[in-house]
Amino acid sequence: MKDLLNQLTIKEKIGQLLQIAPFFFIKDLKIEVAGPVEELNLNEEKIFNAGSVLGIGSAEEMMDVQEKYLKRSRIKIPLIFMADIIHGYKTIFPVPIAMASSFNPKLAEICARVSAIEASTAGIHVTFSPMADLSRDPRWGRVVEGFGEDPYLIGEMVKGMVKGYIGTGINHPGNLASCVKHFAGYGASEAGRDYNTVDLSRLSLYSQYLPAYKKALEAGSRLVMTSFNTIDGVPSTVNKFLLRDVLREKWEFTGVTISDYDSLKQIMAHGVAKDMEEVAYKGITGGLDIEMASSAYSNHLEKLISDGYVDIQLLDEAVLRVLELKRDCGLFEDPYKGASTKLAEELVLSAEHKLASLEVAHESMVLLKNDGVLPLSKTSKIALIGPYASSRATIGPWSWHGRRDLHETLEEVLKEQLVFCKNDVLITNYTDSDFEKIAFADVVILALGESEECSGEAHSKSNIVLPNKQDLLLKMVEKYGKKTVTLLFNGRPLLLQGLLSTNALLECWFLGSQSALSIKEVLYGKINPSGKLPMSFPRSIGQIPLYYNHLNTGRPYKGPNDHNVFVSKYLDVENKPLFPFGYGLSYSNFEYSLIKLDKSIMLDNETIEAKITVLNNSDIAGYETVELYIKDHFAMISRPVLELKQFKKIWFEPNECKEVSFIITKEDLVYINSDGNNVLEPGTFTLFIGKSSDQTISEHFEYVIKK
Ligand code: BGC
């Protein structure tokens, strides 16, 4: 690639670092000139030197753009096409927060595999996924795009996604290169408001927020997208500490860095650059390769280099990484790689892909409450009410290509059992005769939630209650003495106290193309729900940030019998969440024995085996996720009260009893300190194994380093 690099003019080199939308190439530029083209101040020469394209609709579009581009280009380096394929291309899978609830990274891999197969038929080569941002704040709209609050769970899901995208390798058609985002700490936006300031200690950054991005890179993500926020006051997009010290030096990352949409230019709004020339300077020296949707490099880098402010070496390094990515994606052999209308017709939305989406949806629901009303009997007559009764808007944000019109509604899949259906939320819109009809039903299913537009980018909320007082609908139905099953559609944890009196509560999130069918199969017990929460559900907004792996504090509150005043607690609400991390019910009843350790002292070079017997004390087969947490009692720094270290999702036949074994290695005992280094200290550890972060069996052991 160095030979190719040496053949490029400086303008052509700089062009490789520009990413723009496809319409720059395919529309009549004279028409566009009043719009975005003028805003970016890019002339035709610059446009036709650009290195990559953001977002593309179809194979025809991609081929058209590539052809026009190559015809005009002197050096004929193909464009590389990148897009946001987040939880499916046209076959839509559950939103990431839902997939995380499956505690099954294999499913994330399946989602990514299908996404890659479908999206590459449109000539897409890179997906801006996975999002590895950890968040402890459900007000942040983008929690829907992530995998929750725990670094280990996020890391495992992210690995699954990356593996699925890459498949047999990014050089083969049908596979995608992955761009992990948003580096770094974006999920810690203050007060959950999107794009807001982030103020993280180095310890939190290294130990909680960075590990999942690193796992994505280890799994093979070839690109890293910077985040909109600052770290230590410096926007991530030009943050040398992040992009050079951590990424390049500490983690030895050799792939491409790319800004988020317009985030390079935004460093002016952050107040760290006065004009676009300084923007370009800070970007290239800070460690940013590709500039997405702004034009500081295209308009200013050449002069900065010729005036001697920027070493051309920095430009060459960045361009080389882009060329290597294009080479590795096989674009020099076939600039149209993957794009095929014929293949798209064959593969996209195939029966096989829909089945895959259904299987992922099955495991992504979390049963929060069930007093025995579920599973429903086949003969039960149902009244179905609420804003999601006959809505098709259940695929969730970031489903650009998803076809809502093709999806079945709950009303459609349940029609044989329905005595009444009303797709409404406001109680004032219900008449007495509506409620009379409800009286003919054995059970009322309430399909409640937030709309798809309530979460996602730029969709943060200060109040995370169900909109439009939807819990009143439940109260109204309860007056008729009916059993109720409440289904929730939402992209973030909500405050659910108002729904606790319902007989069953099923968290459905947004389940994708097969939403309605998958829910029906859970309602009737064809599928036994097995999801667990990847984020804590608070009791009150004032508890946020709320997460299970917090520190103990010097004055820990010991629970309801602790009458000490001077402890860390609230006067008006418990410390604990309403539903904790890792929580989720099943139609089976899983019972855990005591833990057996093969030794109580673990020496430096040893491992410990922990065994626990889990009994499915029911006649219903199902999955149970057995969660393993560790607490490190004494160290140089205060350590969390619990940390998820491993989990196993296991299938149990009715009444089956299985011994589940975990091997604890030194890796499980290590922590990351504020210098970003791994530390392992001897001492007492407690192992917790159980069905959620607050329902565990524990056992202690010592880790000893022999002198
Ligand atoms: C989002 C990214 C996304 C990018 C490109 C930005 O606004 O923050 O997540 O990948 O746009 O569409």
Boltz pocket constraint, residues with backbone or C-beta under 6 A from the ligand:
constraints:
  - pocket:
      binder: B
      contacts: [[A, 84], [A, 128], [A, 181], [A, 260], [A, 261], [A, 457]]
      max_distance: 6.0
